[in-house]
Amino acid sequence: MKAADISIRAMALLLSGCAASAMAQTAAPSAPAADTSGGLSEVVVTAQKRAEPLQKTPISIMAVTGADINKLGIADITDLRSVVPSLQVTPHPNSATTARVFIRGVGNNDDQITVDPSVAVYLDGIYIARGQGLTSDIAEVERIEVLRGPQGSLYGRNATGGAINYITKAPELGVFSGKQTIDYGNYNAFTTRTNLNVPIGDKLAVQLAYLHSQKDGFVRNAGTGEARFGDQLRDAYRAAVEWKPVDTIELRYSYDRSLTRDTPAYIAYVPAFYPSVIDRPTQGSPAVRNLRPNRVLVQGHSLTASWQVSDDITLKSLTGYRQLDNRTDQNYLTGAVGPFPLFITNFDQHQHQWSEELQLIGSTADHQLEYVLGGYWFDEKAHSFDTTVPAGRPSLARTATVHNTAYAVYAQATWRPAFLTGLYLTGGLRWSHDQRQATLAQTVVPAAGPSIPLAPGAGDNSFSNVSPTVVLGYNVNRDVNLYLKYAKGYKAGGYNLRASTIARFEQGFGPESLDSYEAGIKSSWLNNHLRANLAVFQSNYRDIQVNVQSDPTNPAITDILNAGKARIKGAEFDLTMKPSSNLSVSLNYAYLDAKYLKIVSQSGADVTKNYFFVEAPKNTLSASAEYYFPKTSIGTFSANVQYYMQSKKYTSSNDPRYIVGDYGLLNARLTLSDIPVGFGKWELAVYAKNLTDEKYYAAYFNTGLPGAMFGEPRSYGVQLSVGF
């Protein structure tokens, strides 16, 4: 049965069962635990810069808790797509550790340091500018919030598609606690997680977290160097300090460090296009020479200071510094057309950034007016060196420097008039200014003879933007929230290091923008045992930064043009229910229809019919069920089953042959908790991911010839944890 058919039938069944009770919704977390009344627990999010219940937040948002992360086997950002419909995360062909993130069909396929992402990623409120290393592990995550749709007024540039917020666990004052988790699985998988919280007096606490994970790749290297493609070796550290000298002042410092030493992914030659899928490879070509691990180091410092000026006013400062060091190598299609790789890329990138954000969060008129005022500064410097060595051609070496500076001021306020209980109006506005500078030096290295330096280039551009947000909402009662929302998203312009000419590099490309219109219902039913949320939206996408592969046989040469207009529409339906004290069920579905309205070529010709939205499947669905069995003498058993599917999607914007077909993944977990051991809280679990061993492409692209990265085969393991 096709995955699209499954999604249609699932939706029909769901709607037939719930039509009488809800037009439903926007977003819901997966299978949360029950509260004291036996219903679903309340989920608190900080998507609008203040803590508020998810069901009262007029945003299509999903919150994945720490318990869900462990239960569903979410190891990094790539795994998030299995629980958040409308979200696509795929590896980049240059490096599997570089994540390409799309929400509602809006994202960025490129990994250049001169091109910004379209989905903003934050760690404890600090913006992470680059997609390199996003697949790294983060030690001790408390919650992940995925905001779908543009978040212009509060999050600013580069949140055209949406935003992803990682919130780490904060140190606890006055509590000594810890947790140790050990995980073993097939493919020699091993993971250890350690967390320790140490109070120092009653005003200071320190938290330490460490994560180590390793796993063998499933493709053996028949050539020289490392034994396998796709080996994973990762270490993550985090240290945090919480100091509360007085009741009104709170200071939190944290340091995080993630080191990834994965070997390159295996890129298989795919001679037949959709709907054909070749067998999952198990061995590479003996022509591989000196396969070696990549090295990606991401680290950062953050300091958050909060001062509660009064009962109604809080002043907050977020200071952040982050650093990226990325060394990657990738062989493309070794042995496909001869004994050597079709081409080889090498990257050496270094980036660091500073940011400062000031927030004034308050309310007045007996909380009838709530507001957030803020100012933001960002400074980024980066250096990149890369080489591309195509078979039978001269190699090309590029050296680039980047200096980006951004400023912004913003305000957002919500008014709840006393004369009409339940009505609220939100208005927000953000002014942004970006200054972008870049240089490029290129050298051609022939097979024989001296290197040939090409003319260098330099660019210096600035962009300004005003992004508004307007929300009209109505709380029908304590359980039903209706809203209409308009928001504008903005993505800054930049430079293209792979431009066809140095003149095109110096010209750069301009910003793109997206106007989104959304209507939503968030609702709770049956004494909070059922939540149903629905969001329907349409977005008008303008001046789209379209990446054009100028030479179909040479992926090292592309042009980025502000050549596009598009219309994106869709719906997101989220259902969470707890029909009994022992059973929790969730179903999340997204429908997406993304279409280019006009694409103009470099010569001015209308080439709209030749372009397609990438990473935008029409149907995505995630469903899970968890059942707790009656308690036994050895503890409490629970079973969790999770299924994810997506329909087919294009992966090349201007070549319709590159399609990843529809597929579905089944995961399962059996847990024994509350094991009666003399000390601590013990838990034992067995699990399996991709239980049916589904064969599918994780990424599919034109590398001069068609190439694909395969998704992980079936994996399974056992996990033991103890907390105190």
C-alpha positions as CSV (number, residue, x, y, z in Angstrom):
1,M,0.0,0.0,0.0
2,K,1.3,3.4,-0.9
3,A,2.1,5.8,1.9
4,A,-0.1,8.5,0.4
5,D,-3.1,6.0,0.5
6,I,-2.3,5.3,4.1
7,S,-2.3,9.0,5.0
8,I,-5.6,9.6,3.3
9,R,-7.3,6.6,5.0
10,A,-5.9,7.7,8.3
11,M,-7.2,11.2,7.9
12,A,-10.6,10.0,6.8
13,L,-10.9,7.7,9.9
14,L,-9.7,10.5,12.2
15,L,-12.0,13.1,10.9
16,S,-15.0,10.8,10.9
17,G,-14.4,10.2,14.6
18,C,-13.7,13.8,15.6
19,A,-15.9,15.9,13.4
20,A,-18.6,16.1,16.0
21,S,-16.3,17.4,18.6
22,A,-13.7,19.6,16.8
23,M,-12.8,21.4,13.7
24,A,-9.5,21.0,15.5
25,Q,-6.2,22.4,15.5
26,T,-2.7,23.6,15.4
27,A,-0.2,21.5,17.3
28,A,0.3,19.0,20.1
29,P,3.1,17.2,21.8
30,S,3.4,13.5,21.4
31,A,1.7,11.4,24.0
32,P,2.3,13.5,27.2
33,A,1.8,12.1,30.6
34,A,-1.4,12.6,32.6
35,D,-2.0,15.3,35.2
36,T,-3.6,14.7,38.5
37,S,-7.1,14.6,37.0
38,G,-6.2,11.8,34.8
39,G,-6.2,13.9,31.6
40,L,-3.4,15.2,29.5
41,S,-0.8,17.3,31.2
42,E,-0.3,21.0,30.3
43,V,2.7,21.8,28.1
44,V,4.3,25.2,28.7
45,V,6.3,26.8,25.9
46,T,8.3,30.0,25.4
47,A,7.7,30.5,21.7
48,Q,6.6,34.1,22.3
49,K,9.4,35.0,24.7
50,R,7.3,34.4,27.7
51,A,6.1,31.2,29.4
52,E,2.6,30.3,28.4
53,P,0.5,27.1,27.8
54,L,0.9,25.6,24.3
55,Q,-2.9,25.5,23.8
56,K,-3.1,29.3,24.4
57,T,-0.3,30.1,22.0
58,P,-1.6,31.3,18.5
59,I,1.2,29.5,16.6
60,S,1.3,26.2,14.8
61,I,3.8,24.7,17.2
62,M,4.9,21.3,18.4
63,A,6.8,20.7,21.6
64,V,8.8,17.5,22.0
65,T,9.7,16.9,25.6
66,G,12.8,15.2,27.0
67,A,10.8,12.1,27.8
68,D,9.6,12.0,24.2
69,I,13.2,12.5,22.9
70,N,14.3,9.4,24.8
71,K,11.2,7.3,24.2
72,L,11.2,8.0,20.4
73,G,14.9,7.6,19.9
74,I,15.5,11.2,18.8
75,A,19.3,11.4,18.6
76,D,19.7,14.7,16.7
77,I,17.8,17.2,14.5
78,T,17.5,14.7,11.7
79,D,15.2,12.5,13.8
80,L,12.8,15.4,14.5
81,R,11.1,15.0,11.1
82,S,9.7,11.7,12.3
83,V,7.5,13.4,14.9
84,V,6.9,16.9,13.4
85,P,4.9,16.9,10.1
86,S,5.8,19.8,7.8
87,L,9.4,19.5,8.9
88,Q,12.0,18.0,6.5
89,V,15.6,17.5,7.6
90,T,18.0,15.8,5.2
91,P,21.8,15.5,5.0
92,H,23.8,17.6,2.6
93,P,25.7,15.8,-0.2
94,N,28.9,17.5,0.9
95,S,28.6,16.2,4.5
96,A,26.0,14.1,6.3
97,T,26.7,16.3,9.4
98,T,25.3,19.3,7.7
99,A,21.5,19.5,8.0
100,R,19.2,20.9,5.3
101,V,16.1,22.1,7.2
102,F,12.7,22.8,5.6
103,I,9.4,23.8,7.2
104,R,6.3,24.0,5.0
105,G,8.4,23.7,1.9
106,V,10.7,26.6,2.8
107,G,14.4,25.9,3.4
108,N,17.8,26.0,1.9
109,N,19.6,23.3,0.0
110,D,23.0,25.1,0.2
111,D,25.8,24.8,2.8
112,Q,27.8,27.9,1.8
113,I,28.9,30.2,4.6
114,T,27.7,33.1,2.5
115,V,24.1,31.7,2.2
116,D,21.8,31.9,5.2
117,P,19.3,29.2,6.2
118,S,15.5,29.7,5.9
119,V,14.7,28.0,9.3
120,A,16.2,29.6,12.4
121,V,17.7,27.3,15.0
122,Y,18.2,28.5,18.6
123,L,19.9,26.9,21.6
124,D,18.5,28.5,24.8
125,G,17.6,31.6,22.9
126,I,21.0,31.9,21.1
127,Y,20.8,31.9,17.3
128,I,22.9,29.2,15.5
129,A,23.9,30.8,12.2
130,R,25.3,27.8,10.3
131,G,23.8,24.4,9.3
132,Q,27.2,22.7,9.5
133,G,27.3,20.5,12.6
134,L,23.6,20.8,13.3
135,T,23.4,17.0,13.4
136,S,25.7,17.0,16.4
137,D,24.3,15.7,19.7
138,I,23.4,18.1,22.5
139,A,23.8,16.9,26.1
140,E,20.7,17.0,28.2
141,V,17.8,18.6,26.2
142,E,14.7,19.4,28.2
143,R,12.4,20.3,25.3
144,I,12.4,21.1,21.6
145,E,9.9,23.6,20.2
146,V,9.2,23.6,16.5
147,L,7.4,26.8,15.3
148,R,5.9,26.3,11.9
149,G,5.5,29.3,9.6
150,P,7.4,32.7,9.5
151,Q,8.3,34.2,12.9
152,G,9.3,37.6,11.7
153,S,8.5,40.0,14.5
154,L,10.0,38.0,17.4
155,Y,12.7,36.0,15.7
156,G,13.7,38.2,12.8
157,R,15.6,37.3,9.7
158,N,16.1,33.8,8.4
159,A,12.9,32.4,10.1
160,T,11.0,32.5,6.8
161,G,10.0,28.8,7.1
162,G,9.9,28.8,10.9
163,A,12.1,28.3,14.0
164,I,13.4,25.4,16.1
165,N,14.2,26.1,19.8
166,Y,16.3,23.8,21.8
167,I,15.8,24.3,25.5
168,T,18.3,22.6,27.7
169,K,17.7,21.5,31.3
170,A,18.3,24.2,33.8
171,P,20.3,23.6,37.1
172,E,18.0,23.1,40.1
173,L,18.7,25.0,43.3
174,G,18.8,23.0,46.5
175,V,18.5,19.6,44.7
176,F,21.2,16.9,44.4
177,S,20.3,14.6,41.6
178,G,21.8,12.6,38.7
179,K,21.0,10.2,36.0
180,Q,23.0,7.6,34.1
181,T,21.9,6.0,30.9
182,I,23.7,3.3,28.9
183,D,22.5,2.1,25.5
184,Y,23.8,-0.9,23.4
185,G,22.6,-1.9,20.0
186,N,23.4,-3.6,16.7
187,Y,26.0,-2.2,14.4
188,N,28.1,-1.9,17.6
189,A,26.0,1.0,18.7
190,F,26.9,2.4,22.2
191,T,25.6,5.5,23.9
192,T,26.2,6.8,27.4
193,R,24.5,9.8,29.0
194,T,25.5,11.2,32.3
195,N,23.8,14.1,34.1
196,L,24.6,15.5,37.5
197,N,23.0,18.4,39.4
198,V,25.0,19.7,42.4
199,P,23.6,22.5,44.7
200,I,26.1,24.8,46.3
201,G,24.3,26.4,49.2
202,D,20.7,27.5,48.5
203,K,21.4,30.1,45.9
204,L,23.8,28.4,43.5
205,A,23.7,25.1,41.5
206,V,25.9,23.5,39.0
207,Q,24.8,21.0,36.3
208,L,27.2,18.8,34.4
209,A,26.2,16.6,31.4
210,Y,28.2,14.3,29.1
211,L,27.1,12.2,26.1
212,H,29.1,9.8,24.1
213,S,27.7,7.8,21.1
214,Q,29.2,5.6,18.5
215,K,27.8,3.4,15.8
216,D,29.3,1.5,12.8
217,G,28.1,2.4,9.3
218,F,26.3,-0.2,7.3
219,V,28.5,0.1,4.1
220,R,31.9,-1.6,4.3
221,N,34.9,0.2,2.7
222,A,36.6,-2.1,0.2
223,G,39.4,0.5,-0.4
224,T,42.0,2.0,1.9
225,G,41.5,4.0,5.0
226,E,38.6,3.7,7.5
227,A,36.8,0.3,7.6
228,R,33.3,1.7,6.9
229,F,31.4,4.6,5.4
230,G,29.0,6.3,7.8
231,D,30.6,5.5,11.1
232,Q,29.5,7.7,13.9
233,L,31.7,8.9,16.8
234,R,30.4,11.8,18.8
235,D,31.0,13.4,22.2
236,A,29.0,16.2,23.7
237,Y,29.6,18.1,27.0
238,R,27.6,20.7,28.8
239,A,28.2,22.7,32.0
240,A,25.7,25.1,33.4
241,V,25.6,27.3,36.5
242,E,22.5,28.8,38.0
243,W,22.9,31.7,40.5
244,K,20.0,33.4,42.2
245,P,21.6,35.9,44.7
246,V,18.2,37.5,45.5
247,D,14.6,36.5,44.6
248,T,14.4,39.1,41.8
249,I,17.7,38.3,40.0
250,E,18.7,35.1,38.2
251,L,21.9,34.5,36.3
252,R,22.5,31.4,34.2
253,Y,25.8,30.6,32.4
254,S,26.2,27.5,30.2
255,Y,28.9,26.1,28.0
256,D,28.3,23.4,25.4
257,R,30.7,21.5,23.2
258,S,30.0,18.8,20.6
259,L,32.7,17.0,18.6
260,T,31.6,14.8,15.7
261,R,34.1,12.5,14.0
262,D,31.9,10.6,11.5
263,T,33.3,9.0,8.4
264,P,31.8,10.3,5.1
265,A,28.5,8.9,4.1
266,Y,28.4,6.5,1.2
267,I,26.9,8.1,-1.9
268,A,25.6,5.3,-4.2
269,Y,25.3,5.6,-8.0
270,V,21.6,5.4,-8.9
271,P,21.3,4.6,-12.7
272,A,17.5,4.3,-12.6
273,F,15.2,7.1,-11.6
274,Y,11.9,7.1,-9.7
275,P,10.0,4.8,-9.1
276,S,13.0,2.5,-9.1
277,V,15.0,2.1,-5.9
278,I,18.3,0.2,-6.0
279,D,19.2,-2.2,-3.3
280,R,20.7,-0.7,-0.2
281,P,24.5,-1.0,-0.6
282,T,26.6,-2.9,1.8
283,Q,30.1,-2.4,0.3
284,G,31.8,0.4,-1.5
285,S,34.3,0.4,-4.3
286,P,37.9,-0.9,-3.8
287,A,39.0,2.3,-5.7
288,V,38.5,4.4,-2.5
289,R,41.7,5.9,-1.4
290,N,42.4,6.9,2.2
291,L,38.9,7.2,3.6
292,R,39.2,9.3,6.7
293,P,36.9,10.7,9.4
294,N,35.5,14.2,9.2
295,R,35.8,16.5,12.2
296,V,33.2,19.0,13.1
297,L,33.5,20.9,16.4
298,V,30.7,23.2,17.6
299,Q,30.9,25.0,20.9
300,G,29.4,28.0,22.6
301,H,29.0,30.1,25.7
302,S,25.8,31.8,26.8
303,L,24.9,34.1,29.7
304,T,21.3,34.8,30.5
305,A,20.5,37.5,33.1
306,S,17.0,38.1,34.3
307,W,15.8,40.9,36.6
308,Q,12.3,41.0,37.8
309,V,11.9,44.7,38.2
310,S,8.4,44.4,39.6
311,D,5.5,41.9,39.6
312,D,4.7,42.9,36.0
313,I,8.0,43.8,34.5
314,T,11.1,41.6,33.7
315,L,14.3,42.7,32.1
316,K,16.3,40.0,30.4
317,S,19.7,39.9,28.6
318,L,20.9,37.0,26.4
319,T,24.6,37.1,25.5
320,G,26.0,34.4,23.3
321,Y,29.2,33.3,21.6
322,R,29.5,30.3,19.3
323,Q,32.2,28.8,17.2
324,L,32.3,26.3,14.4
325,D,35.3,24.3,13.1
326,N,34.5,22.0,10.2
327,R,36.8,19.7,8.3
328,T,35.0,17.4,5.9
329,D,35.9,15.2,2.9
330,Q,33.5,13.5,0.6
331,N,34.0,11.0,-2.3
332,Y,31.3,11.0,-4.9
333,L,30.3,7.9,-6.8
334,T,33.7,6.1,-6.6
335,G,33.8,3.4,-9.2
336,A,30.6,4.4,-11.0
337,V,32.3,5.3,-14.3
338,G,35.8,4.2,-13.7
339,P,38.2,3.2,-10.9
340,F,38.3,6.7,-9.3
341,P,35.6,9.0,-7.7
342,L,33.5,11.1,-10.1
343,F,34.8,14.0,-8.0
344,I,36.0,14.8,-4.5
345,T,35.2,17.7,-2.3
346,N,37.2,19.0,0.7
347,F,36.0,21.7,3.2
348,D,37.9,23.5,5.9
349,Q,35.6,26.1,7.5
350,H,35.9,28.2,10.6
351,Q,33.2,30.5,11.9
352,H,32.5,32.4,15.1
353,Q,29.7,34.7,16.1
354,W,28.7,37.1,18.9
355,S,25.1,38.1,19.7
356,E,23.3,40.2,22.3
357,E,19.6,40.5,22.9
358,L,17.8,42.7,25.4
359,Q,14.2,42.0,26.2
360,L,11.7,43.9,28.3
361,I,8.8,41.6,29.1
362,G,5.8,43.1,31.0
363,S,2.1,43.6,31.4
364,T,-0.1,46.5,32.5
365,A,-3.8,47.3,33.1
366,D,-4.4,44.2,35.2
367,H,-2.8,42.0,32.5
368,Q,-5.1,43.3,29.8
369,L,-2.0,44.4,27.9
370,E,1.0,42.2,27.7
371,Y,4.1,43.2,25.7
372,V,7.6,42.3,24.7
373,L,10.2,45.0,23.6
374,G,13.6,44.0,22.4
375,G,16.8,44.9,20.7
376,Y,19.2,42.5,18.9
377,W,22.8,42.6,17.7
378,F,24.7,39.9,15.8
379,D,28.2,39.8,14.4
380,E,29.7,36.8,12.5
381,K,33.1,36.2,10.9
382,A,34.0,33.1,8.9
383,H,36.7,31.7,6.7
384,S,36.3,28.9,4.2
385,F,38.6,26.9,2.0
386,D,37.3,24.2,-0.3
387,T,38.5,22.2,-3.2
388,T,36.6,20.3,-5.9
389,V,38.5,17.7,-7.9
390,P,36.3,16.3,-10.7
391,A,37.6,13.2,-12.6
392,G,39.4,14.1,-15.7
393,R,39.2,17.9,-15.1
394,P,41.3,20.5,-13.4
395,S,40.5,21.0,-9.7
396,L,39.1,24.2,-8.4
397,A,40.2,25.7,-5.0
398,R,38.2,28.5,-3.4
399,T,39.1,30.7,-0.4
400,A,36.3,32.9,1.0
401,T,35.9,35.3,4.0
402,V,32.7,36.5,5.4
403,H,31.7,39.3,7.8
404,N,28.0,39.7,8.6
405,T,26.5,42.2,11.0
406,A,22.9,42.5,11.9
407,Y,20.8,44.9,14.1
408,A,17.2,44.7,15.0
409,V,14.6,46.3,17.2
410,Y,11.2,44.8,17.8
411,A,8.0,45.0,19.8
412,Q,4.9,42.8,20.2
413,A,1.9,43.4,22.4
414,T,-1.3,41.5,23.1
415,W,-4.5,43.4,24.2
416,R,-7.4,41.7,25.9
417,P,-10.3,44.2,26.1
418,A,-12.3,44.1,29.3
419,F,-15.6,44.7,27.4
420,L,-15.4,41.4,25.5
421,T,-14.1,38.4,27.5
422,G,-12.0,36.0,25.4
423,L,-11.1,38.4,22.6
424,Y,-7.4,39.3,22.1
425,L,-5.5,41.2,19.5
426,T,-1.7,40.9,19.0
427,G,0.4,43.2,16.9
428,G,4.1,43.0,16.4
429,L,6.8,44.8,14.3
430,R,10.5,44.2,13.7
431,W,13.0,46.4,11.9
432,S,16.1,44.6,10.7
433,H,19.3,45.8,9.1
434,D,21.9,43.5,7.7
435,Q,25.4,44.3,6.5
436,R,27.1,41.5,4.5
437,Q,30.7,41.5,3.2
438,A,32.5,38.7,1.4
439,T,35.6,38.0,-0.6
440,L,36.4,35.2,-2.9
441,A,39.8,34.0,-4.4
442,Q,39.9,31.0,-6.8
443,T,42.6,28.9,-8.2
444,V,42.5,26.4,-11.0
445,V,44.9,23.4,-10.6
446,P,45.4,21.5,-13.8
447,A,46.5,17.9,-13.9
448,A,49.9,19.1,-15.0
449,G,51.6,22.4,-14.8
450,P,51.4,25.4,-12.5
451,S,48.3,26.6,-10.7
452,I,46.3,29.4,-12.4
453,P,44.9,32.0,-10.1
454,L,41.6,33.6,-11.2
455,A,40.5,37.2,-10.7
456,P,39.4,37.7,-7.1
457,G,36.1,39.2,-6.1
458,A,34.6,41.2,-3.2
459,G,31.1,42.2,-2.3
460,D,29.6,44.6,0.3
461,N,25.8,44.9,0.4
462,S,23.3,46.0,3.0
463,F,19.6,45.1,3.4
464,S,16.8,46.5,5.6
465,N,13.4,45.1,6.3
466,V,10.2,45.6,8.4
467,S,8.4,42.4,9.4
468,P,4.9,42.7,11.0
469,T,2.7,40.2,12.8
470,V,-1.0,40.5,13.4
471,V,-3.2,38.0,15.3
472,L,-6.9,38.2,16.0
473,G,-7.9,35.6,18.5
474,Y,-10.9,34.5,20.6
475,N,-11.0,32.1,23.5
476,V,-14.5,30.7,23.1
477,N,-14.0,29.1,26.6
478,R,-11.2,27.7,28.6
479,D,-10.9,24.8,26.2
480,V,-11.3,26.3,22.7
481,N,-9.0,29.0,21.2
482,L,-9.6,30.4,17.7
483,Y,-7.1,32.7,15.9
484,L,-6.4,34.4,12.6
485,K,-2.8,35.3,11.9
486,Y,-0.8,37.3,9.4
487,A,3.0,37.2,9.6
488,K,5.8,38.2,7.3
489,G,9.1,36.4,7.1
490,Y,12.4,37.8,5.8
491,K,15.6,36.2,4.7
492,A,18.7,38.3,4.1
493,G,20.6,38.3,0.8
494,G,24.1,37.1,0.4
495,Y,26.8,35.9,-2.0
496,N,27.3,32.7,-4.1
497,L,30.7,31.2,-3.9
498,R,29.8,28.8,-6.8
499,A,28.7,31.6,-9.1
500,S,29.4,31.1,-12.9
501,T,31.4,34.3,-13.1
502,I,33.2,36.6,-10.6
503,A,30.8,39.4,-11.6
504,R,27.9,37.3,-10.5
505,F,29.6,36.7,-7.2
506,E,30.2,40.4,-6.6
507,Q,26.7,41.2,-7.5
508,G,25.3,38.8,-4.9
509,F,21.7,38.2,-4.5
510,G,18.9,40.1,-2.6
511,P,16.6,39.1,0.2
512,E,13.5,37.0,-0.1
513,S,10.2,37.4,1.8
514,L,7.1,35.4,2.6
515,D,3.6,36.6,3.6
516,S,1.7,34.0,5.5
517,Y,-2.0,33.9,6.3
518,E,-3.1,31.3,8.9
519,A,-6.3,30.3,10.6
520,G,-6.3,27.9,13.6
521,I,-8.3,26.2,16.3
522,K,-6.8,24.8,19.4
523,S,-9.2,22.8,21.5
524,S,-9.5,20.4,24.5
525,W,-12.4,18.0,24.9
526,L,-13.7,15.3,27.2
527,N,-12.4,16.9,30.4
528,N,-8.9,17.3,28.8
529,H,-8.6,13.7,27.6
530,L,-8.6,14.8,24.0
531,R,-6.8,17.7,22.2
532,A,-7.4,18.5,18.6
533,N,-5.7,21.4,16.8
534,L,-5.9,22.5,13.2
535,A,-4.0,25.2,11.3
536,V,-4.7,26.0,7.6
537,F,-2.4,28.4,5.9
538,Q,-1.5,30.1,2.6
539,S,1.8,31.8,2.0
540,N,2.9,34.1,-0.8
541,Y,6.6,33.7,-1.4
542,R,8.5,36.5,-3.3
543,D,12.0,37.1,-4.7
544,I,12.9,33.5,-3.9
545,Q,16.6,32.8,-3.9
546,V,16.5,30.1,-6.6
547,N,19.6,27.9,-6.9
548,V,20.2,27.1,-10.6
549,Q,22.8,24.4,-11.6
550,S,24.2,26.3,-14.6
551,D,26.2,23.3,-15.8
552,P,24.3,20.0,-15.3
553,T,27.5,18.0,-15.4
554,N,29.4,20.1,-12.9
555,P,27.7,20.7,-9.5
556,A,30.5,23.0,-8.5
557,I,29.0,25.7,-10.7
558,T,25.6,27.2,-9.8
559,D,23.9,30.6,-9.8
560,I,21.5,32.0,-7.2
561,L,18.9,34.3,-8.6
562,N,16.0,36.3,-7.0
563,A,13.9,34.8,-9.7
564,G,10.8,33.4,-8.1
565,K,7.3,33.8,-7.0
566,A,5.4,31.0,-5.4
567,R,2.2,30.0,-3.5
568,I,2.3,27.6,-0.6
569,K,-0.9,26.3,1.0
570,G,-1.6,23.5,3.4
571,A,-3.0,22.3,6.7
572,E,-1.6,20.8,9.9
573,F,-3.8,18.6,12.1
574,D,-2.6,17.3,15.5
575,L,-4.5,15.0,17.8
576,T,-3.6,13.8,21.2
577,M,-5.9,11.7,23.3
578,K,-5.8,9.7,26.5
579,P,-8.9,7.4,26.3
580,S,-7.9,5.6,29.6
581,S,-5.4,6.0,32.4
582,N,-3.1,3.5,30.7
583,L,-3.3,4.5,27.0
584,S,-2.0,7.6,25.2
585,V,-2.4,8.1,21.5
586,S,-1.2,10.9,19.2
587,L,-1.6,11.6,15.5
588,N,0.0,14.4,13.6
589,Y,-0.7,15.1,9.9
590,A,0.4,17.8,7.4
591,Y,-0.8,18.5,3.9
592,L,1.3,20.7,1.7
593,D,0.7,22.1,-1.8
594,A,3.7,24.2,-2.9
595,K,3.8,25.7,-6.4
596,Y,6.0,28.1,-8.3
597,L,4.0,30.8,-10.0
598,K,6.8,32.5,-11.9
599,I,10.5,31.7,-12.4
600,V,12.6,34.0,-14.7
601,S,15.9,32.8,-16.1
602,Q,19.1,34.8,-16.3
603,S,18.1,35.8,-19.9
604,G,14.6,37.0,-18.8
605,A,12.7,34.0,-20.1
606,D,9.8,32.5,-18.2
607,V,10.9,29.0,-17.1
608,T,8.3,28.3,-14.4
609,K,7.3,24.9,-15.8
610,N,10.8,23.7,-15.3
611,Y,11.0,24.2,-11.6
612,F,9.7,22.3,-8.6
613,F,9.6,22.7,-4.8
614,V,12.1,20.5,-3.1
615,E,11.6,18.8,0.3
616,A,7.9,19.4,0.1
617,P,6.0,16.2,0.2
618,K,2.2,16.6,-0.1
619,N,1.5,14.3,2.9
620,T,3.4,13.6,6.1
621,L,2.0,11.7,9.1
622,S,3.3,10.7,12.5
623,A,1.4,8.5,14.8
624,S,2.2,6.9,18.2
625,A,0.6,4.9,20.9
626,E,1.8,4.1,24.4
627,Y,0.2,1.6,26.8
628,Y,1.0,1.1,30.5
629,F,0.3,-2.4,31.8
630,P,-0.7,-3.1,35.4
631,K,2.1,-2.9,37.8
632,T,3.9,-6.2,38.6
633,S,6.3,-7.3,41.3
634,I,9.3,-6.5,39.1
635,G,8.0,-3.1,37.9
636,T,5.7,-1.5,35.4
637,F,5.8,-2.5,31.7
638,S,4.9,0.0,29.0
639,A,4.9,-0.4,25.2
640,N,5.3,2.4,22.7
641,V,4.8,2.1,18.9
642,Q,5.5,5.0,16.5
643,Y,5.0,5.3,12.8
644,Y,6.1,7.9,10.3
645,M,5.3,8.3,6.6
646,Q,5.8,10.8,3.9
647,S,4.6,10.8,0.3
648,K,7.0,11.4,-2.6
649,K,9.0,14.6,-2.9
650,Y,11.2,16.4,-5.4
651,T,14.8,16.8,-4.4
652,S,16.1,18.8,-7.4
653,S,14.5,22.2,-8.2
654,N,15.0,22.0,-11.9
655,D,15.1,18.2,-12.7
656,P,11.9,16.3,-12.2
657,R,13.6,12.9,-12.4
658,Y,15.1,13.4,-8.9
659,I,12.3,12.1,-6.6
660,V,12.4,10.3,-3.3
661,G,9.4,8.0,-3.3
662,D,6.9,7.6,-0.5
663,Y,7.9,5.4,2.5
664,G,7.0,4.7,6.0
665,L,9.1,3.9,9.1
666,L,7.9,1.8,12.1
667,N,9.6,2.1,15.5
668,A,8.8,0.3,18.8
669,R,9.9,0.3,22.4
670,L,9.2,-1.9,25.4
671,T,10.1,-0.4,28.8
672,L,10.2,-1.8,32.4
673,S,10.2,1.1,34.9
674,D,10.0,1.4,38.6
675,I,12.2,-1.7,39.0
676,P,12.4,-2.4,42.8
677,V,16.1,-2.0,43.4
678,G,17.4,-0.9,46.7
679,F,18.4,2.6,45.5
680,G,17.6,5.0,42.7
681,K,15.0,4.8,40.0
682,W,15.8,2.0,37.5
683,E,14.5,1.6,34.0
684,L,15.2,-1.1,31.4
685,A,14.0,-0.8,27.7
686,V,14.4,-2.7,24.5
687,Y,13.7,-0.9,21.2
688,A,13.8,-1.1,17.4
689,K,13.9,1.6,14.7
690,N,12.8,1.0,11.1
691,L,11.4,-2.3,12.4
692,T,10.3,-3.5,8.9
693,D,13.8,-2.6,7.4
694,E,12.3,-0.2,4.9
695,K,14.6,0.7,2.1
696,Y,14.6,4.4,1.2
697,Y,16.7,7.4,0.2
698,A,17.7,9.8,2.9
699,A,18.9,12.2,0.2
700,Y,18.9,12.1,-3.6
701,F,20.8,14.6,-5.8
702,N,22.5,15.4,-9.1
703,T,26.3,15.0,-8.7
704,G,27.0,15.0,-12.4
705,L,25.4,11.6,-12.2
706,P,22.5,10.6,-10.0
707,G,23.6,9.8,-6.5
708,A,21.8,8.9,-3.2
709,M,22.4,8.5,0.5
710,F,20.4,5.6,2.0
711,G,18.4,5.8,5.1
712,E,19.4,3.7,8.1
713,P,18.5,0.0,8.0
714,R,16.7,-1.7,10.9
715,S,18.4,-1.1,14.2
716,Y,17.7,-2.4,17.7
717,G,19.1,-2.3,21.2
718,V,18.7,-2.3,24.9
719,Q,18.8,0.7,27.2
720,L,19.4,0.8,31.0
721,S,19.1,4.0,33.1
722,V,19.2,4.8,36.8
723,G,18.3,8.1,38.4
724,F,18.7,9.4,41.9
